[in-house]
């Protein structure tokens, strides 16, 4: 099941908070960073698709 944009954005914000923490170990930071990249890419793609839909409806 595909996650909502809002849900992925919340997860991305959580990743950022973890990465900003001074208590995170390097291995965990790398794992969270990769997760954040995947979430950011998915959010970006959803926004691009929404923009395409909006552009088509305006034509």
Order of alpha helices (4+ residues) and beta strands (2+ residues): alpha-alpha
